[in-house]
Amino acid sequence: MDLRDLYQDIIVDHNRSPRNFRLIDPADYEAQGYNPLCGDKLGVYLNLRDGHIDDLAFQGSGCAISVASASLMTEAVKGLSESETRKLYEQVHDMLTGADTDVDPMDLGKLAALAGVREYPSRVKCASLCWHTLIAALDKQSDAVTTE
């Protein structure tokens, strides 16, 4: 099995069985996101304890890439501090957009499965929606995030 097949299997698995697909009620932080190009809609919910993300979940609907990205994100971010989360957001965003060639996808664990998305520019917004929504939640942004 080559790396692309492995990455595709990870995306398919996280789409079929998304991790942390639920509502946290009450949540310390939450935000809504919308990708009008693909129709993806999701909410991100999180609780902080002692400066770290204690719980993180999402709900909504979207394409396979959007759901898989949100599922992978929730697994990767749990336990991180707010500053570590923002740093990881930057690394993933740079990986998705190809903006920074210094980001080695292999350093990102399972999130590296999203690296192939940058070959399909119209799908980058699908993969990045949950990440933008997470940052909006941390910033306590009241307006819905949109990828437009």
C-alpha positions in Angstrom: 0.0 0.0 0.0 1.5 3.4 -0.9 1.1 6.6 1.1 -1.7 8.0 -1.0 -3.8 4.8 -0.4 -3.1 5.0 3.3 -4.1 8.7 3.3 -7.3 7.9 1.3 -8.1 5.2 3.8 -7.8 7.6 6.7 -10.1 10.1 5.0 -12.7 7.5 4.2 -12.5 6.0 7.8 -12.9 9.5 9.5 -15.8 10.3 7.1 -17.7 7.1 7.8 -17.0 7.1 11.5 -16.3 10.6 12.5 -14.7 11.0 15.9 -16.1 13.5 18.4 -19.2 14.0 16.3 -21.5 15.4 19.0 -22.7 18.5 20.8 -21.0 19.6 24.0 -23.6 21.3 26.1 -22.6 23.5 27.8 -19.5 24.4 25.8 -17.1 27.1 27.0 -16.5 28.1 23.3 -18.4 27.5 20.1 -18.6 28.7 16.6 -20.5 27.9 13.4 -18.9 27.6 10.0 -20.3 27.4 6.4 -18.7 26.7 3.1 -21.2 27.9 0.4 -19.1 26.4 -2.4 -19.7 22.8 -1.2 -22.6 23.3 1.3 -20.6 22.2 4.3 -22.1 23.4 7.6 -20.6 22.6 11.0 -20.5 23.8 14.6 -17.3 23.4 16.7 -17.7 23.1 20.5 -14.9 23.1 23.1 -14.1 23.3 26.8 -10.9 24.5 28.2 -9.5 23.3 31.6 -6.3 24.7 33.1 -5.5 26.4 29.8 -5.8 23.2 27.6 -8.5 21.9 25.4 -10.2 19.4 27.6 -13.0 18.4 25.2 -13.6 19.2 21.6 -16.5 18.1 19.3 -18.3 19.1 16.1 -21.6 18.6 14.5 -23.0 19.3 11.1 -23.0 18.0 7.6 -20.6 18.2 4.7 -18.6 16.4 2.1 -16.2 13.6 3.0 -13.2 15.9 3.2 -14.9 18.4 5.5 -16.2 15.7 7.9 -12.9 13.8 7.9 -10.9 17.0 8.5 -13.1 18.0 11.5 -12.8 14.5 12.9 -9.0 14.4 12.5 -8.8 17.9 14.0 -10.7 17.0 17.1 -8.3 14.1 17.8 -5.2 16.1 17.1 -6.2 19.2 19.2 -7.5 17.6 22.4 -5.1 18.3 25.2 -3.3 21.1 23.5 -3.0 24.6 24.9 -4.6 27.5 23.1 -1.2 28.6 21.8 -0.3 25.1 20.6 -3.7 24.8 18.9 -3.1 28.1 17.1 0.4 26.9 16.0 -1.1 23.6 14.7 -3.8 25.6 12.8 -1.1 27.6 11.1 0.9 24.4 10.2 -2.2 22.7 8.8 -3.3 25.8 6.9 0.1 26.1 5.4 0.1 22.4 4.4 -3.3 22.7 2.8 -2.5 25.8 0.8 1.1 25.0 0.1 2.0 28.4 1.5 5.0 27.1 3.6 7.2 24.5 2.2 8.9 24.2 5.6 5.9 22.3 7.0 6.6 18.6 6.8 3.3 16.8 6.7 4.9 13.8 8.3 5.4 15.9 11.5 1.6 16.2 11.6 0.7 12.6 12.2 -2.7 11.5 10.8 -3.3 15.1 9.7 -0.8 14.5 6.9 -3.7 12.6 5.2 -5.1 16.0 4.3 -1.9 17.1 2.4 -3.2 15.8 -0.9 -6.1 18.2 -0.8 -3.9 21.0 -1.9 -3.8 19.4 -5.4 -7.5 20.2 -5.6 -7.8 24.0 -4.9 -11.6 23.9 -4.7 -11.4 21.3 -1.9 -9.0 23.3 0.3 -11.9 25.2 1.7 -13.6 21.9 2.6 -10.6 20.8 4.6 -9.9 24.1 6.2 -13.5 25.1 7.3 -13.3 23.3 10.7 -9.9 24.8 11.4 -11.2 28.3 10.8 -14.2 27.6 12.8 -12.1 26.3 15.7 -10.1 29.5 15.7 -13.3 31.6 15.6 -14.5 29.6 18.7 -11.3 30.4 20.5 -11.7 34.0 19.6 -15.3 34.0 20.7 -16.4 35.2 17.3 -20.2 35.5 17.2 -20.6 35.7 13.4 -20.5 32.4 11.4 -17.3 31.7 9.7 -17.5 31.4 5.9 -14.9 30.3 3.4 -15.9 33.0 0.9 
